[in-house]
Amino acid sequence: MIAHIRKKDNVTQPAEKHCENVGKLAAERGRFSGMEKSALLAGILHDMGKFTNQFEKYISGQKDNESNEGKVYHSPTGAIFAYDRWYVGKSVKEQRAAQIISMVIRGHQGGLIDCIDANGDLPYLAC
């Protein structure tokens, strides 16, 4: 699977290598706040949605009716995985960690979204 194609020379970066590199960089930055392992995990999972046939078609230039006008929204995949994997049935501490990791992954393209509104509802979970 391909994560990126550099425009100037069409060199590709494999998705696995990209996620590994981002994970290492995130871990380095996370060390300053004591969140090294969580940052590593978020970095590794941030582009999980690029490991799909739909993204492979998109990155290779093939049009696809499922690709939402030529774009593939890949960031929710890792966010959903992290939330489902580490939230349900876990301790409060683990649930908060799952929420933070999920929000970071989900927001890596367009910024963080509201996770709770003034009424106490959870719009984040409706995404």
N, CA, C and O atoms as CSV, one atom per row, in Angstrom:
chain,resi,resn,atom,element,x,y,z
A,1,MET,N,N,0.839,-1.177,0.000
A,1,MET,CA,C,0.000,0.000,0.000
A,1,MET,C,C,0.891,1.250,0.000
A,1,MET,O,O,1.972,1.264,0.589
A,2,ILE,N,N,0.416,2.272,-0.663
A,2,ILE,CA,C,1.156,3.517,-0.793
A,2,ILE,C,C,0.497,4.597,0.062
A,2,ILE,O,O,-0.725,4.747,0.056
A,3,ALA,N,N,1.322,5.348,0.799
A,3,ALA,CA,C,0.801,6.450,1.617
A,3,ALA,C,C,0.865,7.767,0.856
A,3,ALA,O,O,-0.074,8.562,0.895
A,4,HIS,N,N,1.976,7.990,0.163
A,4,HIS,CA,C,2.201,9.268,-0.509
A,4,HIS,C,C,2.945,9.050,-1.824
A,4,HIS,O,O,3.700,8.090,-1.976
A,5,ILE,N,N,2.717,9.956,-2.763
A,5,ILE,CA,C,3.492,10.013,-3.991
A,5,ILE,C,C,4.035,11.433,-4.096
A,5,ILE,O,O,3.273,12.396,-4.186
A,6,ARG,N,N,5.373,11.554,-4.083
A,6,ARG,CA,C,5.986,12.878,-4.172
A,6,ARG,C,C,5.803,13.419,-5.581
A,6,ARG,O,O,6.163,12.759,-6.556
A,7,LYS,N,N,5.244,14.620,-5.689
A,7,LYS,CA,C,4.875,15.194,-6.988
A,7,LYS,C,C,6.068,15.467,-7.891
A,7,LYS,O,O,5.979,15.268,-9.102
A,8,LYS,N,N,7.178,15.917,-7.329
A,8,LYS,CA,C,8.291,16.339,-8.180
A,8,LYS,C,C,8.960,15.189,-8.928
A,8,LYS,O,O,9.521,15.399,-10.003
A,9,ASP,N,N,8.909,13.970,-8.373
A,9,ASP,CA,C,9.581,12.858,-9.050
A,9,ASP,C,C,8.807,11.537,-8.999
A,9,ASP,O,O,9.326,10.496,-9.403
A,10,ASN,N,N,7.563,11.581,-8.501
A,10,ASN,CA,C,6.693,10.402,-8.423
A,10,ASN,C,C,7.235,9.263,-7.563
A,10,ASN,O,O,6.834,8.114,-7.742
A,11,VAL,N,N,8.142,9.566,-6.631
A,11,VAL,CA,C,8.632,8.546,-5.710
A,11,VAL,C,C,7.526,8.262,-4.693
A,11,VAL,O,O,6.913,9.182,-4.152
A,12,THR,N,N,7.285,6.987,-4.444
A,12,THR,CA,C,6.224,6.592,-3.513
A,12,THR,C,C,6.800,6.288,-2.132
A,12,THR,O,O,7.960,5.899,-1.995
A,13,GLN,N,N,5.973,6.474,-1.129
A,13,GLN,CA,C,6.319,6.089,0.234
A,13,GLN,C,C,5.314,5.042,0.685
A,13,GLN,O,O,4.113,5.312,0.715
A,14,PRO,N,N,5.786,3.854,1.034
A,14,PRO,CA,C,4.863,2.820,1.511
A,14,PRO,C,C,4.140,3.267,2.783
A,14,PRO,O,O,4.731,3.924,3.640
A,15,ALA,N,N,2.881,2.914,2.899
A,15,ALA,CA,C,2.073,3.305,4.058
A,15,ALA,C,C,2.675,2.766,5.349
A,15,ALA,O,O,2.681,3.465,6.362
A,16,GLU,N,N,3.172,1.556,5.331
A,16,GLU,CA,C,3.748,0.978,6.540
A,16,GLU,C,C,4.950,1.797,7.024
A,16,GLU,O,O,5.073,2.079,8.216
A,17,LYS,N,N,5.823,2.173,6.110
A,17,LYS,CA,C,6.999,2.968,6.466
A,17,LYS,C,C,6.582,4.369,6.948
A,17,LYS,O,O,7.141,4.892,7.913
A,18,HIS,N,N,5.607,4.959,6.274
A,18,HIS,CA,C,5.108,6.277,6.665
A,18,HIS,C,C,4.575,6.254,8.101
A,18,HIS,O,O,4.931,7.108,8.914
A,19,CYS,N,N,3.737,5.288,8.401
A,19,CYS,CA,C,3.155,5.205,9.749
A,19,CYS,C,C,4.225,4.932,10.803
A,19,CYS,O,O,4.158,5.467,11.909
A,20,GLU,N,N,5.196,4.113,10.468
A,20,GLU,CA,C,6.314,3.837,11.379
A,20,GLU,C,C,7.103,5.123,11.655
A,20,GLU,O,O,7.430,5.422,12.804
A,21,ASN,N,N,7.404,5.875,10.598
A,21,ASN,CA,C,8.159,7.127,10.756
A,21,ASN,C,C,7.390,8.152,11.582
A,21,ASN,O,O,7.957,8.796,12.465
A,22,VAL,N,N,6.095,8.302,11.295
A,22,VAL,CA,C,5.278,9.257,12.044
A,22,VAL,C,C,5.185,8.829,13.506
A,22,VAL,O,O,5.228,9.671,14.403
A,23,GLY,N,N,5.058,7.533,13.748
A,23,GLY,CA,C,5.019,7.029,15.118
A,23,GLY,C,C,6.285,7.380,15.894
A,23,GLY,O,O,6.216,7.811,17.045
A,24,LYS,N,N,7.439,7.192,15.257
A,24,LYS,CA,C,8.711,7.522,15.910
A,24,LYS,C,C,8.816,9.017,16.201
A,24,LYS,O,O,9.228,9.417,17.290
A,25,LEU,N,N,8.445,9.828,15.232
A,25,LEU,CA,C,8.492,11.282,15.422
A,25,LEU,C,C,7.524,11.720,16.520
A,25,LEU,O,O,7.869,12.549,17.362
A,26,ALA,N,N,6.324,11.168,16.508
A,26,ALA,CA,C,5.330,11.505,17.535
A,26,ALA,C,C,5.826,11.093,18.918
A,26,ALA,O,O,5.630,11.822,19.890
A,27,ALA,N,N,6.462,9.937,19.010
A,27,ALA,CA,C,6.991,9.462,20.296
A,27,ALA,C,C,8.063,10.411,20.814
A,27,ALA,O,O,8.109,10.717,22.005
A,28,GLU,N,N,8.922,10.874,19.917
A,28,GLU,CA,C,9.954,11.844,20.326
A,28,GLU,C,C,9.313,13.100,20.906
A,28,GLU,O,O,9.750,13.606,21.940
A,29,ARG,N,N,8.281,13.597,20.240
A,29,ARG,CA,C,7.604,14.810,20.707
A,29,ARG,C,C,6.803,14.535,21.979
A,29,ARG,O,O,6.717,15.393,22.857
A,30,GLY,N,N,6.225,13.358,22.075
A,30,GLY,CA,C,5.421,12.988,23.236
A,30,GLY,C,C,6.234,12.800,24.500
A,30,GLY,O,O,5.698,12.855,25.607
A,31,ARG,N,N,7.516,12.579,24.336
A,31,ARG,CA,C,8.401,12.385,25.490
A,31,ARG,C,C,8.389,13.616,26.404
A,31,ARG,O,O,8.533,13.485,27.619
A,32,PHE,N,N,8.218,14.805,25.828
A,32,PHE,CA,C,8.246,16.041,26.607
A,32,PHE,C,C,7.076,16.140,27.578
A,32,PHE,O,O,7.177,16.814,28.603
A,33,SER,N,N,5.980,15.482,27.267
A,33,SER,CA,C,4.799,15.561,28.132
A,33,SER,C,C,4.523,14.246,28.858
A,33,SER,O,O,3.497,14.109,29.524
A,34,GLY,N,N,5.424,13.289,28.735
A,34,GLY,CA,C,5.213,11.997,29.374
A,34,GLY,C,C,4.219,11.118,28.633
A,34,GLY,O,O,3.714,10.143,29.189
A,35,MET,N,N,3.938,11.459,27.385
A,35,MET,CA,C,2.942,10.715,26.589
A,35,MET,C,C,3.598,9.966,25.423
A,35,MET,O,O,2.970,9.768,24.383
A,36,GLU,N,N,4.843,9.555,25.593
A,36,GLU,CA,C,5.608,8.937,24.511
A,36,GLU,C,C,4.893,7.736,23.895
A,36,GLU,O,O,4.778,7.649,22.672
A,37,LYS,N,N,4.415,6.817,24.722
A,37,LYS,CA,C,3.782,5.606,24.193
A,37,LYS,C,C,2.449,5.896,23.515
A,37,LYS,O,O,2.130,5.309,22.480
A,38,SER,N,N,1.677,6.797,24.098
A,38,SER,CA,C,0.397,7.163,23.477
A,38,SER,C,C,0.621,7.868,22.148
A,38,SER,O,O,-0.098,7.628,21.178
A,39,ALA,N,N,1.629,8.744,22.111
A,39,ALA,CA,C,1.947,9.449,20.871
A,39,ALA,C,C,2.438,8.474,19.802
A,39,ALA,O,O,2.077,8.597,18.632
A,40,LEU,N,N,3.262,7.506,20.206
A,40,LEU,CA,C,3.727,6.478,19.273
A,40,LEU,C,C,2.541,5.740,18.666
A,40,LEU,O,O,2.472,5.548,17.452
A,41,LEU,N,N,1.619,5.334,19.513
A,41,LEU,CA,C,0.439,4.610,19.049
A,41,LEU,C,C,-0.403,5.455,18.094
A,41,LEU,O,O,-0.833,4.971,17.048
A,42,ALA,N,N,-0.637,6.716,18.455
A,42,ALA,CA,C,-1.413,7.605,17.581
A,42,ALA,C,C,-0.712,7.786,16.242
A,42,ALA,O,O,-1.363,7.788,15.197
A,43,GLY,N,N,0.600,7.938,16.262
A,43,GLY,CA,C,1.358,8.102,15.022
A,43,GLY,C,C,1.278,6.880,14.126
A,43,GLY,O,O,1.137,7.003,12.910
A,44,ILE,N,N,1.366,5.716,14.719
A,44,ILE,CA,C,1.287,4.478,13.937
A,44,ILE,C,C,-0.094,4.306,13.320
A,44,ILE,O,O,-0.211,3.878,12.171
A,45,LEU,N,N,-1.136,4.633,14.067
A,45,LEU,CA,C,-2.511,4.406,13.606
A,45,LEU,C,C,-3.099,5.553,12.793
A,45,LEU,O,O,-4.176,5.393,12.218
A,46,HIS,N,N,-2.431,6.706,12.722
A,46,HIS,CA,C,-3.033,7.905,12.135
A,46,HIS,C,C,-3.471,7.729,10.685
A,46,HIS,O,O,-4.457,8.340,10.274
A,47,ASP,N,N,-2.790,6.938,9.918
A,47,ASP,CA,C,-3.157,6.731,8.516
A,47,ASP,C,C,-3.630,5.307,8.239
A,47,ASP,O,O,-3.444,4.794,7.136
A,48,MET,N,N,-4.232,4.677,9.222
A,48,MET,CA,C,-4.743,3.319,9.068
A,48,MET,C,C,-5.711,3.214,7.888
A,48,MET,O,O,-5.798,2.171,7.241
A,49,GLY,N,N,-6.428,4.287,7.615
A,49,GLY,CA,C,-7.377,4.299,6.496
A,49,GLY,C,C,-6.716,4.244,5.133
A,49,GLY,O,O,-7.397,4.064,4.123
A,50,LYS,N,N,-5.406,4.395,5.089
A,50,LYS,CA,C,-4.691,4.279,3.816
A,50,LYS,C,C,-4.405,2.823,3.459
A,50,LYS,O,O,-3.929,2.536,2.361
A,51,PHE,N,N,-4.691,1.912,4.371
A,51,PHE,CA,C,-4.511,0.485,4.121
A,51,PHE,C,C,-5.817,-0.128,3.610
A,51,PHE,O,O,-6.239,-1.189,4.072
A,52,THR,N,N,-6.444,0.544,2.662
A,52,THR,CA,C,-7.707,0.075,2.097
A,52,THR,C,C,-7.630,0.070,0.574
A,52,THR,O,O,-6.842,0.807,-0.019
A,53,ASN,N,N,-8.440,-0.752,-0.041
A,53,ASN,CA,C,-8.511,-0.764,-1.508
A,53,ASN,C,C,-9.000,0.580,-2.032
A,53,ASN,O,O,-8.550,1.042,-3.080
A,54,GLN,N,N,-9.914,1.203,-1.308
A,54,GLN,CA,C,-10.455,2.498,-1.728
A,54,GLN,C,C,-9.346,3.549,-1.787
A,54,GLN,O,O,-9.274,4.312,-2.750
A,55,PHE,N,N,-8.491,3.597,-0.782
A,55,PHE,CA,C,-7.399,4.569,-0.809
A,55,PHE,C,C,-6.381,4.210,-1.879
A,55,PHE,O,O,-5.833,5.095,-2.536
A,56,GLU,N,N,-6.125,2.933,-2.057
A,56,GLU,CA,C,-5.178,2.493,-3.088
A,56,GLU,C,C,-5.641,2.960,-4.476
A,56,GLU,O,O,-4.832,3.405,-5.291
A,57,LYS,N,N,-6.934,2.856,-4.729
A,57,LYS,CA,C,-7.486,3.359,-5.997
A,57,LYS,C,C,-7.306,4.864,-6.094
A,57,LYS,O,O,-6.911,5.386,-7.137
A,58,TYR,N,N,-7.597,5.555,-5.007
A,58,TYR,CA,C,-7.482,7.012,-4.979
A,58,TYR,C,C,-6.041,7.462,-5.253
A,58,TYR,O,O,-5.810,8.316,-6.109
A,59,ILE,N,N,-5.084,6.892,-4.534
A,59,ILE,CA,C,-3.700,7.331,-4.647
A,59,ILE,C,C,-3.111,7.009,-6.017
A,59,ILE,O,O,-2.202,7.691,-6.490
A,60,SER,N,N,-3.640,5.965,-6.646
A,60,SER,CA,C,-3.139,5.590,-7.977
A,60,SER,C,C,-3.876,6.322,-9.096
A,60,SER,O,O,-3.590,6.110,-10.275
A,61,GLY,N,N,-4.832,7.191,-8.723
A,61,GLY,CA,C,-5.517,8.022,-9.709
A,61,GLY,C,C,-6.763,7.412,-10.313
A,61,GLY,O,O,-7.333,7.982,-11.243
A,62,GLN,N,N,-7.202,6.267,-9.813
A,62,GLN,CA,C,-8.422,5.648,-10.322
A,62,GLN,C,C,-9.630,6.292,-9.666
A,62,GLN,O,O,-9.679,6.428,-8.443
A,63,LYS,N,N,-10.596,6.686,-10.467
A,63,LYS,CA,C,-11.829,7.259,-9.919
A,63,LYS,C,C,-12.699,6.135,-9.379
A,63,LYS,O,O,-12.717,5.025,-9.909
A,64,ASP,N,N,-13.407,6.448,-8.329
A,64,ASP,CA,C,-14.229,5.459,-7.644
A,64,ASP,C,C,-15.469,6.169,-7.113
A,64,ASP,O,O,-15.357,7.222,-6.486
A,65,ASN,N,N,-16.630,5.613,-7.354
A,65,ASN,CA,C,-17.864,6.232,-6.879
A,65,ASN,C,C,-17.906,6.343,-5.358
A,65,ASN,O,O,-18.571,7.227,-4.817
A,66,GLU,N,N,-17.196,5.447,-4.667
A,66,GLU,CA,C,-17.186,5.463,-3.212
A,66,GLU,C,C,-16.227,6.505,-2.654
A,66,GLU,O,O,-16.242,6.752,-1.448
A,67,SER,N,N,-15.406,7.117,-3.475
A,67,SER,CA,C,-14.333,7.966,-2.958
A,67,SER,C,C,-14.757,9.406,-2.707
A,67,SER,O,O,-13.895,10.265,-2.521
A,68,ASN,N,N,-16.034,9.697,-2.693
A,68,ASN,CA,C,-16.536,11.009,-2.299
A,68,ASN,C,C,-15.880,12.137,-3.104
A,68,ASN,O,O,-15.118,12.938,-2.563
A,69,GLU,N,N,-16.184,12.185,-4.380
A,69,GLU,CA,C,-15.689,13.225,-5.272
A,69,GLU,C,C,-14.169,13.256,-5.352
A,69,GLU,O,O,-13.560,14.326,-5.355
A,70,GLY,N,N,-13.560,12.073,-5.417
A,70,GLY,CA,C,-12.116,12.010,-5.593
A,70,GLY,C,C,-11.303,12.109,-4.320
A,70,GLY,O,O,-10.075,12.159,-4.387
A,71,LYS,N,N,-11.947,12.139,-3.160
A,71,LYS,CA,C,-11.220,12.187,-1.896
A,71,LYS,C,C,-11.586,10.972,-1.053
A,71,LYS,O,O,-12.713,10.478,-1.099
A,72,VAL,N,N,-10.626,10.511,-0.296
A,72,VAL,CA,C,-10.866,9.413,0.625
A,72,VAL,C,C,-10.533,9.912,2.023
A,72,VAL,O,O,-9.391,10.276,2.305
A,73,TYR,N,N,-11.519,9.926,2.882
A,73,TYR,CA,C,-11.319,10.374,4.254
A,73,TYR,C,C,-10.763,9.212,5.058
A,73,TYR,O,O,-11.499,8.330,5.500
A,74,HIS,N,N,-9.460,9.229,5.239
A,74,HIS,CA,C,-8.772,8.086,5.827
A,74,HIS,C,C,-8.562,8.192,7.340
A,74,HIS,O,O,-8.326,7.175,7.991
A,75,SER,N,N,-8.641,9.387,7.911
A,75,SER,CA,C,-8.320,9.526,9.333
A,75,SER,C,C,-9.335,8.889,10.289
A,75,SER,O,O,-8.936,8.467,11.374
A,76,PRO,N,N,-10.616,8.798,9.945
A,76,PRO,CA,C,-11.535,8.167,10.900
A,76,PRO,C,C,-11.241,6.686,11.170
A,76,PRO,O,O,-11.592,6.181,12.236
A,77,THR,N,N,-10.618,5.993,10.243
A,77,THR,CA,C,-10.398,4.548,10.391
A,77,THR,C,C,-9.579,4.226,11.637
A,77,THR,O,O,-10.003,3.414,12.459
A,78,GLY,N,N,-8.426,4.843,11.784
A,78,GLY,CA,C,-7.590,4.604,12.956
A,78,GLY,C,C,-8.230,5.097,14.235
A,78,GLY,O,O,-8.071,4.489,15.294
A,79,ALA,N,N,-8.963,6.212,14.135
A,79,ALA,CA,C,-9.637,6.767,15.309
A,79,ALA,C,C,-10.712,5.801,15.820
A,79,ALA,O,O,-10.824,5.565,17.023
A,80,ILE,N,N,-11.484,5.260,14.913
A,80,ILE,CA,C,-12.526,4.299,15.291
A,80,ILE,C,C,-11.902,3.040,15.880
A,80,ILE,O,O,-12.377,2.515,16.886
A,81,PHE,N,N,-10.835,2.560,15.247
A,81,PHE,CA,C,-10.150,1.367,15.747
A,81,PHE,C,C,-9.667,1.591,17.185
A,81,PHE,O,O,-9.921,0.764,18.060
A,82,ALA,N,N,-8.971,2.705,17.428
A,82,ALA,CA,C,-8.440,2.985,18.766
A,82,ALA,C,C,-9.563,3.089,19.792
A,82,ALA,O,O,-9.456,2.553,20.895
A,83,TYR,N,N,-10.632,3.777,19.427
A,83,TYR,CA,C,-11.749,3.951,20.352
A,83,TYR,C,C,-12.396,2.600,20.661
A,83,TYR,O,O,-12.610,2.266,21.827
A,84,ASP,N,N,-12.704,1.834,19.634
A,84,ASP,CA,C,-13.351,0.533,19.841
A,84,ASP,C,C,-12.451,-0.433,20.613
A,84,ASP,O,O,-12.920,-1.181,21.470
A,85,ARG,N,N,-11.182,-0.408,20.305
A,85,ARG,CA,C,-10.245,-1.374,20.893
A,85,ARG,C,C,-9.958,-1.097,22.362
A,85,ARG,O,O,-9.859,-2.031,23.158
A,86,TRP,N,N,-9.823,0.178,22.731
A,86,TRP,CA,C,-9.345,0.499,24.065
A,86,TRP,C,C,-10.342,1.227,24.947
A,86,TRP,O,O,-9.979,1.618,26.057
A,87,TYR,N,N,-11.576,1.428,24.516
A,87,TYR,CA,C,-12.542,2.132,25.357
A,87,TYR,C,C,-13.511,1.185,26.049
A,87,TYR,O,O,-13.646,1.213,27.272
A,88,VAL,N,N,-14.175,0.358,25.280
A,88,VAL,CA,C,-15.256,-0.481,25.795
A,88,VAL,C,C,-14.738,-1.484,26.836
A,88,VAL,O,O,-13.799,-2.238,26.581
A,89,GLY,N,N,-15.361,-1.471,27.992
A,89,GLY,CA,C,-15.039,-2.432,29.036
A,89,GLY,C,C,-13.736,-2.165,29.759
A,89,GLY,O,O,-13.219,-3.054,30.437
A,90,LYS,N,N,-13.198,-0.986,29.635
A,90,LYS,CA,C,-11.909,-0.675,30.245
A,90,LYS,C,C,-12.091,0.241,31.453
A,90,LYS,O,O,-13.189,0.732,31.716
A,91,SER,N,N,-11.008,0.459,32.174
A,91,SER,CA,C,-11.041,1.363,33.321
A,91,SER,C,C,-11.204,2.801,32.832
A,91,SER,O,O,-11.017,3.086,31.649
A,92,VAL,N,N,-11.550,3.693,33.737
A,92,VAL,CA,C,-11.731,5.100,33.381
A,92,VAL,C,C,-10.437,5.664,32.796
A,92,VAL,O,O,-10.471,6.404,31.814
A,93,LYS,N,N,-9.308,5.320,33.390
A,93,LYS,CA,C,-8.015,5.787,32.890
A,93,LYS,C,C,-7.781,5.318,31.446
A,93,LYS,O,O,-7.357,6.102,30.597
A,94,GLU,N,N,-8.057,4.051,31.176
A,94,GLU,CA,C,-7.887,3.518,29.822
A,94,GLU,C,C,-8.881,4.147,28.846
A,94,GLU,O,O,-8.549,4.397,27.687
A,95,GLN,N,N,-10.093,4.400,29.320
A,95,GLN,CA,C,-11.089,5.049,28.474
A,95,GLN,C,C,-10.643,6.452,28.079
A,95,GLN,O,O,-10.778,6.840,26.918
A,96,ARG,N,N,-10.115,7.214,29.028
A,96,ARG,CA,C,-9.650,8.570,28.713
A,96,ARG,C,C,-8.490,8.531,27.728
A,96,ARG,O,O,-8.427,9.347,26.809
A,97,ALA,N,N,-7.576,7.590,27.916
A,97,ALA,CA,C,-6.455,7.443,26.982
A,97,ALA,C,C,-6.972,7.096,25.584
A,97,ALA,O,O,-6.486,7.638,24.591
A,98,ALA,N,N,-7.948,6.201,25.504
A,98,ALA,CA,C,-8.532,5.826,24.206
A,98,ALA,C,C,-9.190,7.026,23.548
A,98,ALA,O,O,-9.062,7.216,22.339
A,99,GLN,N,N,-9.894,7.837,24.329
A,99,GLN,CA,C,-10.542,9.024,23.781
A,99,GLN,C,C,-9.508,10.007,23.237
A,99,GLN,O,O,-9.673,10.534,22.137
A,100,ILE,N,N,-8.453,10.253,23.995
A,100,ILE,CA,C,-7.434,11.203,23.554
A,100,ILE,C,C,-6.745,10.711,22.291
A,100,ILE,O,O,-6.593,11.468,21.332
A,101,ILE,N,N,-6.328,9.458,22.280
A,101,ILE,CA,C,-5.654,8.903,21.107
A,101,ILE,C,C,-6.578,8.952,19.897
A,101,ILE,O,O,-6.159,9.320,18.800
A,102,SER,N,N,-7.830,8.582,20.102
A,102,SER,CA,C,-8.807,8.602,19.014
A,102,SER,C,C,-9.008,10.016,18.471
A,102,SER,O,O,-9.070,10.215,17.258
A,103,MET,N,N,-9.110,10.995,19.367
A,103,MET,CA,C,-9.316,12.379,18.933
A,103,MET,C,C,-8.113,12.915,18.166
A,103,MET,O,O,-8.274,13.628,17.176
A,104,VAL,N,N,-6.916,12.577,18.615
A,104,VAL,CA,C,-5.704,13.032,17.924
A,104,VAL,C,C,-5.656,12.452,16.515
A,104,VAL,O,O,-5.369,13.163,15.552
A,105,ILE,N,N,-5.936,11.173,16.402
A,105,ILE,CA,C,-5.922,10.527,15.086
A,105,ILE,C,C,-6.989,11.145,14.189
A,105,ILE,O,O,-6.710,11.487,13.040
A,106,ARG,N,N,-8.195,11.288,14.700
A,106,ARG,CA,C,-9.307,11.829,13.912
A,106,ARG,C,C,-9.036,13.255,13.454
A,106,ARG,O,O,-9.449,13.649,12.363
A,107,GLY,N,N,-8.345,14.027,14.284
A,107,GLY,CA,C,-8.119,15.423,13.969
A,107,GLY,C,C,-6.842,15.719,13.198
A,107,GLY,O,O,-6.541,16.886,12.946
A,108,HIS,N,N,-6.094,14.712,12.822
A,108,HIS,CA,C,-4.792,14.994,12.217
A,108,HIS,C,C,-4.881,15.632,10.836
A,108,HIS,O,O,-3.883,16.173,10.359
A,109,GLN,N,N,-6.008,15.592,10.191
A,109,GLN,CA,C,-6.159,16.241,8.886
A,109,GLN,C,C,-6.860,17.595,8.991
A,109,GLN,O,O,-6.408,18.579,8.405
A,110,GLY,N,N,-7.955,17.643,9.732
A,110,GLY,CA,C,-8.758,18.857,9.741
A,110,GLY,C,C,-8.861,19.563,11.075
A,110,GLY,O,O,-9.622,20.522,11.202
A,111,GLY,N,N,-8.125,19.121,12.063
A,111,GLY,CA,C,-8.186,19.728,13.383
A,111,GLY,C,C,-9.141,18.990,14.297
A,111,GLY,O,O,-9.936,18.160,13.855
A,112,LEU,N,N,-9.049,19.304,15.567
A,112,LEU,CA,C,-9.889,18.631,16.557
A,112,LEU,C,C,-11.339,19.068,16.421
A,112,LEU,O,O,-11.626,20.221,16.098
A,113,ILE,N,N,-12.245,18.136,16.672
A,113,ILE,CA,C,-13.672,18.436,16.618
A,113,ILE,C,C,-14.224,18.424,18.031
A,113,ILE,O,O,-13.589,17.911,18.952
A,114,ASP,N,N,-15.414,18.992,18.198
A,114,ASP,CA,C,-16.050,18.997,19.511
A,114,ASP,C,C,-16.298,17.565,19.964
A,114,ASP,O,O,-16.801,16.739,19.201
A,115,CYS,N,N,-15.945,17.284,21.199
A,115,CYS,CA,C,-16.189,15.938,21.703
A,115,CYS,C,C,-17.347,15.900,22.688
A,115,CYS,O,O,-17.896,14.833,22.959
A,116,ILE,N,N,-17.720,17.050,23.223
A,116,ILE,CA,C,-18.871,17.122,24.118
A,116,ILE,C,C,-19.484,18.517,23.967
A,116,ILE,O,O,-18.764,19.509,23.857
A,117,ASP,N,N,-20.811,18.583,23.962
A,117,ASP,CA,C,-21.450,19.896,23.801
A,117,ASP,C,C,-22.011,20.397,25.136
A,117,ASP,O,O,-21.877,19.732,26.164
A,118,ALA,N,N,-22.628,21.551,25.107
A,118,ALA,CA,C,-23.134,22.189,26.324
A,118,ALA,C,C,-24.201,21.354,27.028
A,118,ALA,O,O,-24.415,21.519,28.229
A,119,ASN,N,N,-24.866,20.470,26.309
A,119,ASN,CA,C,-25.903,19.616,26.890
A,119,ASN,C,C,-25.339,18.306,27.434
A,119,ASN,O,O,-26.076,17.492,27.991
A,120,GLY,N,N,-24.031,18.104,27.272
A,120,GLY,CA,C,-23.437,16.849,27.718
A,120,GLY,C,C,-23.515,15.744,26.688
A,120,GLY,O,O,-23.111,14.613,26.961
A,121,ASP,N,N,-24.036,16.056,25.491
A,121,ASP,CA,C,-24.092,15.066,24.413
A,121,ASP,C,C,-22.701,14.899,23.804
A,121,ASP,O,O,-21.848,15.776,23.936
A,122,LEU,N,N,-22.486,13.786,23.149
A,122,LEU,CA,C,-21.182,13.449,22.607
A,122,LEU,C,C,-21.192,13.468,21.073
A,122,LEU,O,O,-21.290,12.411,20.449
A,123,PRO,N,N,-21.092,14.658,20.456
A,123,PRO,CA,C,-21.106,14.715,18.988
A,123,PRO,C,C,-19.924,13.983,18.349
A,123,PRO,O,O,-20.009,13.551,17.200
A,124,TYR,N,N,-18.831,13.845,19.087
A,124,TYR,CA,C,-17.657,13.146,18.556
A,124,TYR,C,C,-18.004,11.715,18.155
A,124,TYR,O,O,-17.539,11.211,17.133
A,125,LEU,N,N,-18.823,11.076,18.972
A,125,LEU,CA,C,-19.173,9.690,18.708
A,125,LEU,C,C,-20.153,9.534,17.542
A,125,LEU,O,O,-20.357,8.426,17.045
A,126,ALA,N,N,-20.750,10.628,17.115
A,126,ALA,CA,C,-21.703,10.572,15.996
A,126,ALA,C,C,-21.008,10.719,14.649
A,126,ALA,O,O,-21.651,10.577,13.608
A,127,CYS,N,N,-19.703,11.001,14.649
A,127,CYS,CA,C,-18.965,11.208,13.390
A,127,CYS,C,C,-18.777,9.917,12.631
A,127,CYS,O,O,-18.179,9.915,11.555
